[in-house]
């Protein structure tokens, strides 16, 4: 099932075109990736040598340059803000399912997400 990878800080200058990605017919759901890095706080780099034209188009980046994935999402800094971001993505995508993929180190981190869902009334469509 194709999913839309939500970039953290590599949203292009032409935000309007980037916002059309979630509306593409081949995108069936949107997954926000959390805590997926092997080096906490360092983010990751997709080397230019591995950047394909398809990835460059989807992520709105230029061919021939490394693509930096920041260690944190620029759109949110806590569970309530993350849920607001998920709701915004759901709306921008025309109602497609939005969820998170995470690997937690402490159960309290997941409990904070659940508490935020209760407090805000905003629910994720899936958690993996």
Secondary structure in CASP SS format (residue, H / E / C, confidence):
PFRMAT SS
TARGET T0000
AUTHOR 0000-0000-0000
METHOD secondary structure of the structure
MODEL  1
X C 1.00
X C 1.00
X E 1.00
X E 1.00
X E 1.00
X C 1.00
X C 1.00
X C 1.00
X C 1.00
X C 1.00
X C 1.00
X C 1.00
X C 1.00
X C 1.00
X H 1.00
X H 1.00
X H 1.00
X H 1.00
X C 1.00
X C 1.00
X H 1.00
X H 1.00
X H 1.00
X C 1.00
X C 1.00
X C 1.00
X C 1.00
X C 1.00
X E 1.00
X E 1.00
X E 1.00
X E 1.00
X E 1.00
X C 1.00
X C 1.00
X C 1.00
X C 1.00
X C 1.00
X C 1.00
X C 1.00
X C 1.00
X C 1.00
X C 1.00
X E 1.00
X E 1.00
X E 1.00
X C 1.00
X H 1.00
X H 1.00
X H 1.00
X C 1.00
X C 1.00
X H 1.00
X H 1.00
X H 1.00
X H 1.00
X H 1.00
X H 1.00
X H 1.00
X C 1.00
X C 1.00
X C 1.00
X C 1.00
X C 1.00
X C 1.00
X C 1.00
X E 1.00
X E 1.00
X E 1.00
X C 1.00
X C 1.00
X C 1.00
X C 1.00
X C 1.00
X C 1.00
X C 1.00
X C 1.00
X C 1.00
X H 1.00
X H 1.00
X H 1.00
X H 1.00
X H 1.00
X H 1.00
X H 1.00
X H 1.00
X H 1.00
X H 1.00
X H 1.00
X H 1.00
X H 1.00
X H 1.00
X C 1.00
X C 1.00
X C 1.00
X C 1.00
X E 1.00
X E 1.00
X E 1.00
X E 1.00
X E 1.00
X C 1.00
X C 1.00
X C 1.00
X C 1.00
X C 1.00
X H 1.00
X H 1.00
X H 1.00
X H 1.00
X H 1.00
X H 1.00
X H 1.00
X H 1.00
X H 1.00
X H 1.00
X H 1.00
X H 1.00
X H 1.00
X H 1.00
X C 1.00
X C 1.00
X C 1.00
X C 1.00
X C 1.00
X E 1.00
X E 1.00
X C 1.00
END
